[in-house]
Amino acid sequence: MLVLAGVKSGCGKSTATIGIMGALGKLELSVQPFKAGPDFIDAGLHGLVCKRPSRNLDIWMCGENYVLDCATRHSNGADAAVTEGVMGLFDGGDRSTDALAAFLGANVVLVVDAYGMAESAAALVRGFNAHGHGLKGVIFNRVSSAGHLERLSKSCPVPVLGYLPSGEAFGIPSRHLGLKTAEEMPLAPPSLEKLINTVMANFNMEELARLARPVFRAEDAEKPFEPGKASQKAKLAVAWDAAFSFYYRDNLDMFEQAGAQLCFFSPLKNETPEAGAGAVYIGGGYPELYAKQLSANFSTRNFIKNWAEDGRPIYAECGGLMYLGQTIEADGADYAMCGVLPISSSLGKRPVLGYRQCSFKEPCLLGAPGQAIRGHEFHYSRIGNIWDKKGVSFNVMGGNEGAEISSALYKNTLATYTHVHFGSNPEAARNLVQSAGG
């Protein structure tokens, strides 16, 4: 397995990873993509390039056994396994890219932004190589000339496996939560083709392909997660479009393995869940960017409101929590949302982010009091006005205590700011499916 690690965020790691994945594919190799840590956006872009879902590998959220099983099962049968790291190589300590690579026995290649330095880059690479479990090579980004590359290569203590020239428009558009999502098609086909061709011309693809070979054996994997089969297929309606696209693919797989039939609908298109759906799942995303459109789609908002008032199950995360509120403030205006929860939200200037251990304080869709699940929180939005609290319990999942509202429970609606990964508590996936009639 190949792990592309960065010196820091913003060094070109995502661009190099996408380029390598695309180049391996152009060499007619099947590539299984992975993302270290909890990020959704990078994983979605991997899927666009590799034509197969990218899987998140996060030891803290899911545990070592789950991560090894995930890496093993999904690498099995692929020609290459490529993981994009998170932040800088060592950032996060025991939750870092380095810790994950060491656990999996993966080959680490460091991506370094070489702009503004030459021989000094060697000291940086030497330090990274000595500090952790060792590097198999380095890729330099923003190399200005052949002479610049020569100076970098001569002084570098590990093999230089490629470079990206400066001045090329390879960048993927970004916004407050990071890169634009796969649903927004941030890489136009000509730009992606240009990136892939540049990688094939300037990278040692033979060596990178060798480093990316899966080393896991099928017998290393545990039995696939099966919490129990439902007596009949239970329909779980999942909101999915450009406003709501933050879903761990493993979570959706676990719902299906627990007996759910997934059916998708788009609030942006004013769609409602199909007939026979037993529960609704509204994930995170960017509802604040589409607040005007979401507000105008009264049919969907009214359907969700009535569904909740009837006591039918809804589970929502982050952007879904905002959508269930009274209003979202965007561009100086307040836009009406579903009105299920007595809250309003708006964007703040600083992010709220970090891992969360959520312990259920009341019975809910996911489990009984005292049970726990793990996940990650990353958002700029804030809960502002809190309207009539009657019938609503706040912070029922714990995890982010204090004045900030982190979760809410109303009738059979559970909403949280945390993006949970059901790998940390597979039984919770079964509980949600059972609420849908499984």
ABEGO torsion letter per residue (X at the ends): XBBBBBABBGAGAAAAAAAAAAAAAAAGBBBBBBBBEABAAAAAAAAAAAGBBBBBBBAAAAEAAAAAAAAAAAABGBABBBBBBBEBAABGEAABAAAAAAAAGBBBBBBBBABGBBAAAAAAAAAAAAABAEBAEBBBBGBABAAAAAAAAAABABBBAEBBBBGBBABBBBBAAEBBBAAAGABBAAAAAAAAAAAAAABBAAAAAAAABBABBAAABBBBBBAEBBABBBBBBBBBBAABABBBAAAAAAAAAAGBBBBBBBAAAGBBBBBGBABBBBBBEBAAAAAAAAAABAAAAAAAAAAAAAGBBBBBBGAAAAAABABBBBGGBBBBBAGABBBBBBBBABBBBEBBBBBBABBBAAEBBGBBBBBBBBBABBBBBBBBABGBBBGAAEGBBEABBABBBBEABBBBABBBBAAABAAAAAAAAAAAGX
